[in-house]
Amino acid sequence: MYSNRYSASISRHPEAAKAFRRLQDYFRGLERENADLFRIRLDPERIAEIAQTRTFTELSRLLFWLLQDQLMTRVLVLESPEGGAVVEFGGNDTIPSTVHDWRRDIEMSISLNDLTSVYRPRLQ
Amino acid sequence: MSEKISQKVHAILTIPNNIEQLQAYGEYVRGLNEADRFAAEAAMDALKIERDRVNARQVVVLLHGMNTAGVWQESVRSELAEFKNISVEVVGYGWYDVFRFLLPVPFSWLPISQFRDDLRDIRSRYPGVRMMVIAHSFGTYITSKVLKGNLDIRLDALLLCGSIVKIRFPWQKLPNRPEKANFVNDVGTRDAWPILAGVFSFAYGPSGAMGFKCPSVTDRYFNYAHSDFFNVEHVRNFWFPFILRREIVEGAMDRQRKAPGLLKSLFSTKLPHVSAALILIFWLLGARLSAIAHSLLH
C-alpha cells in the first residue's frame, strides 16, 4: 500500500510528523475507495491544505522531504493561455525557451508564471 | 533544508522579467546535486504560494471596544494603506458606556445586530474576497456573539486583542469559525480589564488576560495593558505577518510569563463574582475586627 510508506517519513522527520500523518490519512482514504493513485495530482497549495502547514518554511520543508523520501515526484505543466495543458516537464533544467502551443498552433515563449507544478504519488 | 537555497530562489523570483526568471532558475538548478535541486524546487513552490497569498485580495474589518472612539482603527488603516490588495473597513457601534456594558442582556443586541449587518454588507460588496476581523475588548464579545448566532457568516481569519470573551466560549462548536492557524488571541498579561469585566458581569470572561487555552484558538502573550496592542511596532511585527501571510509570530511572553497571582487566579475562576464577594466579606470582617480591637485598646 502506498500510504504505508509514509510511516518511515513520520518517524524520520518528527518535526513534520503531523503533516505526514495527515497526508497518509488522505491517501489511505483514497485507497479505501479504490481510487487510481496514478491519476492523482496535487498542487502544492492542496498539499499545504491537506497537511495543514502554516508557514512557508513548514511547506517547503515538507515538499522537500516528499521528494527526497521518494514519496512524490514533481512535474511541471505548461498551460496555454487558452486553457489546458500543452506539455509536461520533469524539471526546470529541461525547459526550452519556446514551445509549440498545439492548442493555438503558435510558438510560445515560456515564463515561470506559465508553469504549474503538481506532485504525483511515486508508486514504484 | 538550506536557508541559502531559499534565499537564492527568493532572489530569482524578484527578477522582474518572467522569462528571465525562468532562465535564471533553470541555470541555477542545473548546477545542483539532487538533494539541493529538491530543496530548490520545494522552496520555489512554497514561495509561489506565499506570493499568491500576499497578492490575494482581502478585506480587513476593524471593530473597536467600548467607551472609545477607536482611534487605533484609523492608524491601523493608514499602516495597511501601502498594501493595494488589502481593503480596510472600519466599523463601530457608537459610544458605548459602562452602564450598558455591565448590562449586556438588554443592551448588547443593538451593537451585535449592527455588526452582523455590517459584515453581511461587507461580504456582499467584496464577493469572493477573504474577510478578516480584528476586534478589541467589547468588540471581541460582539464578534463572538455574531459568529455564534449567524452560522452563515464565515471569517477567513480572526484576531482578538484585549478579549473579554469567556474562556470557555464554545468556539469548537462553531463551524463558521476560522481554523486555528487563522485564529489568534493576543493576550495582555498586564491587562486587568478582561478580569474585571468577568467579575462584574456573567457575560464576560478574562480571555484577554489569561488566554483561551483551547484547541480552536492560538493564544499569544505580551507584557501589555489593555490598549497597548495598537503601537506601530506591534502592528508591524505581529499583525502584518498574520494579515499578509497568516503567519503567527510567537508572542514576546509566550515562553516566559509567570503564573498568575492569587488575586488574578481568584478573579479568573468560573465564578469570579463569588471570589469578589468573598474578598469583600473578608475585607469588611478585617475592617470590623480592627475597629473592635481599636475600641478595646482605647
Interface residues (C-beta under 8 A of the other chain):
Chain A: P44 E45 A48 Q52 R54 T55 F56 T57 L59 S60 R61 L62 L63 F64 L66 L67 Q68 R74 G91 N92 D93 I95 S97 S109 I110 S111 L112 N113 D114 L115 S117
Chain B: M1 S6 L13 N18 I19 Q21 L22 Q23 Y25 G26 V29 R30 A35 R37 F38 A39 E41 A42 A43 M44 D45 A46 L47 K48 I49 E50 D52 E179 A181 R245 R246 E247 I248
